[in-house]
Each structure stands twice: as structure tokens, then as C-alpha cells.
Amino acid sequence: MMTYEDIRRLCTQRRSARYFSDTPLTKEEIRSLLELAVLSPSVQNTQPWHFHIILDPKIRSKLTESYCYGNFVEGAGAFIVVSSERSVVPETGATLWNPRELEYSCASAIQNILLGATAMGLGSCWVSLLHGKVTDLLHVPHDHNIIGGIMLGHLKKGEEPTDGHKGRKPLEEVCTWYE
């Protein structure tokens, strides 16, 4: 059984990698990460996510204008664009009181991929995207919202994980207790 310390160590080792080696990712490695993504919690088990896996460097190059701070994407072994289906309905047929929860569900799936990549010794980084160009280039259905992208790859030498995050705010600055 995993312990709290195992999870803490994984979270501590996870960091945003922007430089990758030329070693290609295998489809099995990517599939393993996607298997973790679909295990994520989602609002009323709607599982609104869709994963657009981009291995073709030419397509990644065309997407360059859509990245926000993602000028490193072309060097990644793979790029996954995550979209959320806005029209998904829970099995119960109930109306979602907050449709943004579909997007939050996708963010949870992204985190599972990031942690899984760390556990596999891979590098990863979440990238913000602009909707229009990505939607058009990848022919993403119009009832989907682009949530973000994930760079994945084998770490370039010198980019290995460290034992801690720099610049994290202390808990006292980010927590309010109501007792």
C-alpha cells in the first residue's frame, strides 16, 4: 500500500520540464499515462475529457501560435491537448448546477498525467492554449472547450527531478482556518 510519504515524494519530484531528449516516447508510455487520466474523478462521473495526442512535429509546429508560454512544445516527444465536452450529461440525466465542473474534471485528469509522468521518470509540463487555432487545426468538435496541453518527453540530461519545489508559499499564506 502507498503511504502519505510516497505521495508526498511524488508530488515533490513533479516539476514542469521544458527541455527533452531526442528519445521518442512509445505509444505504450503515452497509453499508460492516459489510463491514469481516465481514473480521475469527474463531476457525476461524466468523464467529459477527450485527449488529442499529437506526435507529428509538423502539427506541433503549426500549433506554435496557440501556445501561451509554450515555445518549448516542439522539443517534446508528444503533446496532448485536453478538451472538455460541454454537452455531456450525467447518466442520471440531472442538470449540472455548475457546468464549469466539467473543466475542473479535465484539470484533475491533467494532474494524473503529470504525476504519472513523474513516476515513470518522464518530463511533463502543462501549457495554456488559445481556443480558436487549436480547435481549427485539430478539428476539435465545437461542443468541446480546450482546457490545456501537456508536453511529455524523456528528460534532457541536466533536467532530472530535484528534491523540492522552489518558491512555494508557506501554508500560513494560503490557508484560512474556520474553527
C-alpha positions as CSV (number, residue, x, y, z in Angstrom):
1,M,0.0,0.0,0.0
2,M,1.2,3.5,-0.8
3,T,1.9,5.8,2.1
4,Y,1.4,9.5,2.5
5,E,5.2,9.8,2.2
6,D,5.1,8.0,-1.2
7,I,2.6,10.5,-2.5
8,R,4.4,13.5,-1.0
9,R,7.7,12.3,-2.6
10,L,6.0,12.0,-6.0
11,C,4.4,15.5,-5.6
12,T,7.7,16.9,-4.5
13,Q,9.6,15.4,-7.5
14,R,7.0,16.6,-10.0
15,R,8.0,19.8,-11.8
16,S,7.5,21.5,-15.1
17,A,10.0,20.2,-17.6
18,R,10.6,22.2,-20.8
19,Y,13.6,20.5,-22.3
20,F,13.5,17.0,-23.5
21,S,15.9,14.5,-25.1
22,D,15.6,13.2,-28.6
23,T,14.5,9.8,-27.3
24,P,11.0,9.2,-28.7
25,L,8.1,8.3,-26.4
26,T,6.4,5.0,-27.1
27,K,2.7,4.7,-27.6
28,E,2.7,2.3,-24.6
29,E,4.2,5.0,-22.4
30,I,1.6,7.5,-23.5
31,R,-1.2,5.0,-23.2
32,S,-0.1,4.2,-19.6
33,L,-0.5,7.9,-18.8
34,L,-3.9,8.1,-20.4
35,E,-5.0,5.1,-18.4
36,L,-4.2,7.2,-15.3
37,A,-6.0,10.2,-16.7
38,V,-9.3,8.3,-17.1
39,L,-9.2,7.2,-13.5
40,S,-9.6,10.9,-12.4
41,P,-12.7,12.0,-10.5
42,S,-15.3,13.8,-12.6
43,V,-18.5,15.6,-11.8
44,Q,-21.2,13.0,-11.5
45,N,-18.9,10.5,-13.4
46,T,-19.5,12.4,-16.6
47,Q,-15.9,11.8,-17.8
48,P,-16.0,14.8,-20.1
49,W,-12.4,14.6,-21.2
50,H,-11.0,13.9,-24.7
51,F,-7.3,13.6,-25.3
52,H,-5.8,14.7,-28.7
53,I,-2.4,13.1,-28.9
54,I,0.0,14.9,-31.2
55,L,3.1,13.0,-32.1
56,D,3.7,14.7,-35.5
57,P,6.3,17.5,-35.1
58,K,4.8,19.4,-38.1
59,I,1.4,19.7,-36.3
60,R,3.1,20.8,-33.1
61,S,4.9,23.4,-35.1
62,K,1.7,24.7,-36.6
63,L,0.2,25.0,-33.1
64,T,3.1,27.3,-32.0
65,E,0.9,30.4,-32.4
66,S,-1.6,28.9,-30.0
67,Y,0.7,28.3,-27.0
68,C,0.7,30.6,-24.1
69,Y,4.3,30.3,-22.7
70,G,4.7,27.1,-24.7
71,N,7.6,27.9,-27.0
72,F,9.2,24.6,-25.9
73,V,6.5,22.3,-27.2
74,E,8.2,21.5,-30.4
75,G,11.0,19.8,-28.5
76,A,8.6,17.5,-26.6
77,G,8.2,13.9,-27.6
78,A,4.5,14.2,-27.5
79,F,1.9,16.9,-26.9
80,I,-1.6,16.1,-25.6
81,V,-4.4,18.6,-26.0
82,V,-7.2,18.1,-23.5
83,S,-10.7,19.2,-24.3
84,S,-13.9,19.0,-22.3
85,E,-17.2,18.1,-23.8
86,R,-19.7,20.8,-22.8
87,S,-22.8,18.8,-23.9
88,V,-22.1,15.7,-21.8
89,V,-25.0,14.8,-19.4
90,P,-24.7,12.7,-16.3
91,E,-26.2,9.2,-16.5
92,T,-28.9,10.3,-14.1
93,G,-30.0,13.0,-16.6
94,A,-29.6,15.6,-13.9
95,T,-28.7,19.1,-14.8
96,L,-25.2,20.1,-13.7
97,W,-25.5,23.1,-11.3
98,N,-22.1,24.3,-12.3
99,P,-21.1,23.3,-15.9
100,R,-17.5,24.6,-15.2
101,E,-17.1,21.4,-13.1
102,L,-16.6,19.6,-16.4
103,E,-13.5,21.7,-17.0
104,Y,-12.4,21.0,-13.4
105,S,-12.7,17.3,-14.0
106,C,-10.4,17.6,-17.0
107,A,-7.9,19.5,-14.9
108,S,-7.9,16.6,-12.5
109,A,-7.1,14.3,-15.4
110,I,-4.2,16.5,-16.4
111,Q,-2.8,16.3,-12.9
112,N,-2.9,12.5,-13.0
113,I,-0.9,12.6,-16.3
114,L,1.7,14.9,-14.8
115,L,2.1,12.8,-11.7
116,G,2.2,9.6,-13.7
117,A,4.9,11.0,-16.0
118,T,6.9,11.9,-12.9
119,A,6.5,8.3,-11.5
120,M,7.7,7.0,-14.9
121,G,10.7,9.2,-14.9
122,L,9.4,11.3,-17.8
123,G,9.3,15.1,-18.0
124,S,6.0,16.9,-18.4
125,C,4.6,20.5,-18.4
126,W,1.1,21.9,-18.5
127,V,0.7,24.5,-21.3
128,S,-2.1,27.1,-21.7
129,L,-3.7,27.2,-25.1
130,L,-5.8,29.7,-27.1
131,H,-9.0,28.0,-28.3
132,G,-9.5,29.1,-31.9
133,K,-6.4,28.0,-33.6
134,V,-6.1,24.7,-31.7
135,T,-9.8,23.9,-32.3
136,D,-9.5,24.6,-36.1
137,L,-6.2,22.8,-36.6
138,L,-7.2,19.7,-34.8
139,H,-10.9,19.8,-35.9
140,V,-12.0,19.7,-32.2
141,P,-15.8,19.4,-32.0
142,H,-17.5,22.7,-31.4
143,D,-19.1,21.4,-28.3
144,H,-15.7,21.0,-26.7
145,N,-13.7,23.5,-24.7
146,I,-9.9,23.4,-24.9
147,I,-8.6,23.0,-21.3
148,G,-4.9,22.9,-21.9
149,G,-2.0,21.0,-23.3
150,I,0.6,18.7,-21.8
151,M,4.2,18.4,-23.1
152,L,5.7,15.0,-22.5
153,G,9.1,13.5,-23.1
154,H,12.2,11.9,-21.8
155,L,14.2,14.4,-19.8
156,K,17.2,16.0,-21.4
157,K,20.4,15.4,-19.4
158,G,20.6,18.0,-16.7
159,E,16.8,18.3,-16.4
160,E,16.4,15.5,-13.8
161,P,14.0,16.0,-10.9
162,T,15.1,17.7,-7.8
163,D,14.1,17.1,-4.2
164,G,11.8,20.1,-3.8
165,H,9.9,23.0,-5.3
166,K,11.5,26.4,-5.2
167,G,9.5,29.4,-4.3
168,R,6.4,27.7,-2.8
169,K,4.4,29.9,-0.4
170,P,4.2,28.7,3.2
171,L,0.8,27.2,4.2
172,E,0.2,30.2,6.5
173,E,-0.1,32.4,3.5
174,V,-2.5,30.2,1.5
175,C,-4.8,28.8,4.2
176,T,-7.6,30.2,6.3
177,W,-8.9,28.1,9.2
178,Y,-12.5,28.4,10.3
179,E,-12.8,26.9,13.8
